[in-house]
Amino acid sequence: MSDKISILPDDTVISIEMNGQFYRRLQGLLSYLTEGYDIEDIMKIYKATVEDNVKTPLEFHVQTMLYLCKEVEDVCTTQNLWKDVEVKDLSVEGYTERLA
């Protein structure tokens, strides 16, 4: 048996494809990470990530998700993929059933 594994080098940049539904799952995960915290605590977590002053595992994971979401948003903007919809037309119907 070999003592080697395949890794993705730190300086390697990859391209991935995802749909809007998966992006919303990323946003949901970000919300889940901060669930139960009051707004002041969440703002402290976000401030630590923006200032690159993360000290806790939660701050580290929130920063990871924020970077990932920001990259997706930048690609969507560059490729003109955003679609304007009325807030009243948004629906989360079906998400709860998928989680059960």
N, C-alpha and C positions, 0 to 999 in steps of 0.2 A: 504494500500500500504506500502511496506517495505522501510525503509530508508537505505537499504544495496545495494551495487553493487559488482560485481565480479571484482577483479583486479589481475594482475600478479605481485607477489611480486618482489621487486628489485633484490633479490639474486637468483631468479629462472632462470635456464638455460633451453632453449627450443631447439628442433631440428626442422628445417623446410626443406622442399624440394622445389627446384625451378629449372627451366630449364634455359638454356643459354640465351634464348630470354628475360626472366624476368631479369636476371642479366644485360643484355645490357640496359634494361629500367632503372635499378638503376643507371648505369653509365650515361645514358642520363639525368636523373634527377640531378645528380651531376653537369654535364655540364650546365644544365639549370640554376641552382642556381647561377653560376658564369658568366652567359652570360652577356655581356655588360661591364665587367670589363677588364681592361688591364692586361697584364701578371704580372706586378709588384704588382698590388693589389691582384691578385689571389695568388701569391707567399706569400704575407703577410698573407692572410687568411689561407693558408696551413700551414705556419710556426706557426701561433697561435694555430692551431688544434694539430699539432705535439707536441708542447711545453705545451699543455693543458693549454693554456692561453686565452681561448675564452672569448670575452667580448661583442660580438654582436649576435643578433639572426642568422645572416647569418653564422658567424663562428660556432655557435652551430649546425646548420643544416648541414653544410658541414662536420663537425667532425662526426656527426651521420652517414652520408652517407659513409664517408671514413671508419669508423669502420665496417659498414655492408659489404661493398665491400671487405675489407680486410679479414673478416671472411669467406666470400664465396670463396675468392681466396685461403685461407689456406686449406679449405675443398677440393677444386678441386685439389690442389697440393697433399694433403695426399692421396686422392683417385685416383690419377693419371688420372684425367679427361680432362686435357688440350689436345688440338689437334693443331698441327702446321699447319698453312695454309699460302699461299702466300698472301701478302698484296693486290696484284692486284686482288685476288679472293674474297676479302671482298665486300659485297654489303649491302646497306641499303635500297634497293628496297622494297617498300611496307610499310615502316615505316610511310612515309608522308601520305599515304592513310588512315592508321589506326588512324591518329591523326585528320583527317578532320571530 
